[in-house]
Amino acid sequence: MKRVVIIGGGIAGLATAYSLCTAETAGTGLEIIILEAKKRAGGHIQTETEDGFIVEGGPDCFISEKPWAMALCRKLGLGDKLLPTNDRLRKTYVLSRGRLHELPEGVILMIPTKIMPLALSTLISTKGKLRMLLEIFIPKRKDKSDESLGDFVRRRLGAEVLDKIAEPLVAGIHAADPDTMSVRSSFPKFVELEEQYGSLIRGMVRRMAQFKKHAAAKNTGSGKKMTMFVTLRDGMQELIDTLVEEIKNKGVKIRTDTAVKGIEKTKDRRLRLTLNKGRNILADAVVIAAPAHAASCLVEGLDKGLSQKLGEIAFTSTATVTMAFKKKDLRTPLTGFGFVVPRSEGRGIMASTWSSVKFDGRAPEDSVLIRCFVGGAKSGHLLDLNDKEMTDMVRGELRDILGITAEPLFTRIFRWMKAMPQYTIGHEERVAEIEAKTAENPGLFLTGSSYHGIGIPDSIHGGEITAKKILSLLSE
Ligand SMILES: Cc1cc2nc3c(=O)[nH]c(=O)nc-3n(C[C@H](O)[C@H](O)[C@H](O)COP(=O)(O)OP(=O)(O)OC[C@H]3O[C@@H](n4cnc5c(N)ncnc54)[C@H](O)[C@@H]3O)c2cc1C
């Protein structure tokens, strides 16, 4: 029986195992083992419940437009548990000059699709609005080389949009610096829109119309309204728990608390993994579904060049700090999904999600749940704060920005060290080189959010593609 060992029990590793054990050709009989360093599977996906609150430590949702996460949920029988965002309450604010301003309705990521809300917005100056609208007339870039997101936004929409919208949104999603990020790898859609329509605004308006049509058709079928972001009723952990149960039922072995230390080739062309606790395990195929920095250490003895290339992918650290409050203790009700904070405001938090407004069932009726993001590309040092200092800092920010002076009912801090891969300029070429070098090591595969998309749907899709490659290799 051939043995596949998957290193890392995050969503990418679990999705790889699921695809392997449910593939039509799986009947050939594979032994599939997942080795996970931590005491639990799930990686960044971690939900905790406390007194009727649902607290997400890592991701709180996924994008529905990329179909792979929705499809996996449905295959796992979680279709009825999919929970849309409360879009009737959808509003995002941006902190500017110490005050919250509503992100104009119709601004998708940073692209305006509606004139009136933009015209009435207090966020952007008149000059900035005119510059934004000028985008329609700016010719597309002829040079096909990679470009930073910062340069791309300055070129197409102007510096004010970069400062007040793009930079804080990107900090919230990627914990990244737009001036080092590759636009092609981080926001391929933007490059595609420029390429196809010659303008982001024109392209986004067309795409939105198509999305609405598509969503309407789907909603008619299921009776459930689909939104751009969705989660699961009992939290994202439900996806992990169901997936783990399903693959275990299909014979996949999951060994937690088992860190892999290194990989080497054997004389009979198999791979030998050294584990903590001084043990070894042999495999016919090995999938490294751990982040690139961990993969770099794992392959050091196997392939120095590959190890070095993997080490070139940078990561930032981030923390989520969630606080619960009684509604009556808030001076003003929370009316929206939260706010983002431009770096130029000089604050300690990057963004804040009002979780109990964004999704139903995140807090009891009389309470609210607020989650703040700390750290990222420019403020990684804040992760050094101890829990008390971090709590005090976040409480200070909520007092200054939202006027909340009440003691939180509870606070939960999750620290994610070297967790967010940075798709910096040249990422696509770097990944191509990594993949070419990986292919020189038969039986070795890499997957996960370090390479082809940082979100959950991409991580699942990557796992599915990896499973196909393994099955093809092992059937040779
Ligand atoms: C705070 C935060 C918020 C996020 N929000 C969202 C969101 O709302 N929506 C979204 O789509 N995405 C979001 N993401 C990104 C999302 O979490 C990732 O895309 C996804 O979880 C990556 O999964 P993965 O399996 O590639 O990696 P991971 O989840 O990092 O899993 C890798 C696993 O490998 C294990 N491992 C590492 N080294 C070893 C070793 N040597 N031996 C054995 N095991 C090892 C680790 O312990 C870990 O469990 C967020 C990320 C963070 C940090």
The ligand as an SDF file (V2000), in Angstrom:
LIG
                    3D

 53 58  0  0  0  0  0  0  0  0999 V2000
   -6.0590   36.5020   11.6590 C   0  0  0  0  0  0  0  0  0  0  0  0
   -6.3790   35.9020   10.3200 C   0  0  0  0  0  0  0  0  0  0  0  0
   -7.5920   36.1760    9.7200 C   0  0  0  0  0  0  0  0  0  0  0  0
   -7.8910   35.6060    8.4800 C   0  0  0  0  0  0  0  0  0  0  0  0
   -9.1160   35.8630    7.9300 N   0  0  0  0  0  0  0  0  0  0  0  0
   -9.4770   35.2290    6.7960 C   0  0  0  0  0  0  0  0  0  0  0  0
  -10.8170   35.3250    6.3030 C   0  0  0  0  0  0  0  0  0  0  0  0
  -11.6870   35.9630    6.9170 O   0  0  0  0  0  0  0  0  0  0  0  0
  -11.1370   34.6450    5.1620 N   0  0  0  0  0  0  0  0  0  0  0  0
  -10.2090   33.8810    4.4850 C   0  0  0  0  0  0  0  0  0  0  0  0
  -10.5440   33.2850    3.4550 O   0  0  0  0  0  0  0  0  0  0  0  0
   -8.9420   33.7430    4.9550 N   0  0  0  0  0  0  0  0  0  0  0  0
   -8.5710   34.3880    6.0820 C   0  0  0  0  0  0  0  0  0  0  0  0
   -7.2990   34.2120    6.5840 N   0  0  0  0  0  0  0  0  0  0  0  0
   -6.3730   33.3540    5.8400 C   0  0  0  0  0  0  0  0  0  0  0  0
   -6.6940   31.8810    6.1100 C   0  0  0  0  0  0  0  0  0  0  0  0
   -6.6520   31.6600    7.4870 O   0  0  0  0  0  0  0  0  0  0  0  0
   -5.7050   31.0010    5.3830 C   0  0  0  0  0  0  0  0  0  0  0  0
   -5.9100   31.1330    3.9910 O   0  0  0  0  0  0  0  0  0  0  0  0
   -5.8430   29.5150    5.6550 C   0  0  0  0  0  0  0  0  0  0  0  0
   -6.2580   29.2400    6.9490 O   0  0  0  0  0  0  0  0  0  0  0  0
   -4.4910   28.8850    5.3370 C   0  0  0  0  0  0  0  0  0  0  0  0
   -4.5670   27.5180    5.5390 O   0  0  0  0  0  0  0  0  0  0  0  0
   -3.2760   26.6220    5.4010 P   0  0  0  0  0  0  0  0  0  0  0  0
   -3.7130   25.2420    5.6390 O   0  0  0  0  0  0  0  0  0  0  0  0
   -2.5570   26.9450    4.1610 O   0  0  0  0  0  0  0  0  0  0  0  0
   -2.2820   27.1120    6.5730 O   0  0  0  0  0  0  0  0  0  0  0  0
   -2.3950   27.0250    8.1770 P   0  0  0  0  0  0  0  0  0  0  0  0
   -3.7660   27.3100    8.6420 O   0  0  0  0  0  0  0  0  0  0  0  0
   -1.2700   27.8990    8.6590 O   0  0  0  0  0  0  0  0  0  0  0  0
   -2.0310   25.5390    8.5000 O   0  0  0  0  0  0  0  0  0  0  0  0
   -0.7180   25.0240    8.4500 C   0  0  0  0  0  0  0  0  0  0  0  0
   -0.5610   23.9890    9.5450 C   0  0  0  0  0  0  0  0  0  0  0  0
    0.7460   23.4260    9.4510 O   0  0  0  0  0  0  0  0  0  0  0  0
    1.1940   23.1360   10.7600 C   0  0  0  0  0  0  0  0  0  0  0  0
    2.6560   22.9890   10.7370 N   0  0  0  0  0  0  0  0  0  0  0  0
    3.5880   23.9560   10.5370 C   0  0  0  0  0  0  0  0  0  0  0  0
    4.8180   23.4280   10.5940 N   0  0  0  0  0  0  0  0  0  0  0  0
    4.6680   22.0940   10.8290 C   0  0  0  0  0  0  0  0  0  0  0  0
    5.5860   21.0160   10.9960 C   0  0  0  0  0  0  0  0  0  0  0  0
    6.9070   21.2110   10.9190 N   0  0  0  0  0  0  0  0  0  0  0  0
    5.0880   19.7910   11.2360 N   0  0  0  0  0  0  0  0  0  0  0  0
    3.7590   19.5790   11.3150 C   0  0  0  0  0  0  0  0  0  0  0  0
    2.8430   20.5710   11.1790 N   0  0  0  0  0  0  0  0  0  0  0  0
    3.2970   21.8120   10.9290 C   0  0  0  0  0  0  0  0  0  0  0  0
    0.7040   24.3340   11.5570 C   0  0  0  0  0  0  0  0  0  0  0  0
    0.6650   24.0390   12.9450 O   0  0  0  0  0  0  0  0  0  0  0  0
   -0.6760   24.5700   10.9590 C   0  0  0  0  0  0  0  0  0  0  0  0
   -1.6910   23.8870   11.6520 O   0  0  0  0  0  0  0  0  0  0  0  0
   -6.9590   34.7740    7.8210 C   0  0  0  0  0  0  0  0  0  0  0  0
   -5.7250   34.4990    8.4330 C   0  0  0  0  0  0  0  0  0  0  0  0
   -5.4290   35.0370    9.6780 C   0  0  0  0  0  0  0  0  0  0  0  0
   -4.1240   34.7160   10.3460 C   0  0  0  0  0  0  0  0  0  0  0  0
  1  2  1  0
  2  3  1  0
  2 52  2  0
  3  4  2  0
  4  5  1  0
  4 50  1  0
  5  6  2  0
  6  7  1  0
  6 13  1  0
  7  8  2  0
  7  9  1  0
  9 10  1  0
 10 11  2  0
 10 12  1  0
 12 13  2  0
 13 14  1  0
 14 15  1  0
 14 50  1  0
 15 16  1  0
 16 17  1  0
 16 18  1  0
 18 19  1  0
 18 20  1  0
 20 21  1  0
 20 22  1  0
 22 23  1  0
 23 24  1  0
 24 25  2  0
 24 26  1  0
 24 27  1  0
 27 28  1  0
 28 29  2  0
 28 30  1  0
 28 31  1  0
 31 32  1  0
 32 33  1  0
 33 34  1  0
 33 48  1  0
 34 35  1  0
 35 36  1  0
 35 46  1  0
 36 37  1  0
 36 45  1  0
 37 38  2  0
 38 39  1  0
 39 40  1  0
 39 45  2  0
 40 41  1  0
 40 42  2  0
 42 43  1  0
 43 44  2  0
 44 45  1  0
 46 47  1  0
 46 48  1  0
 48 49  1  0
 50 51  2  0
 51 52  1  0
 52 53  1  0
M  END
$$$$
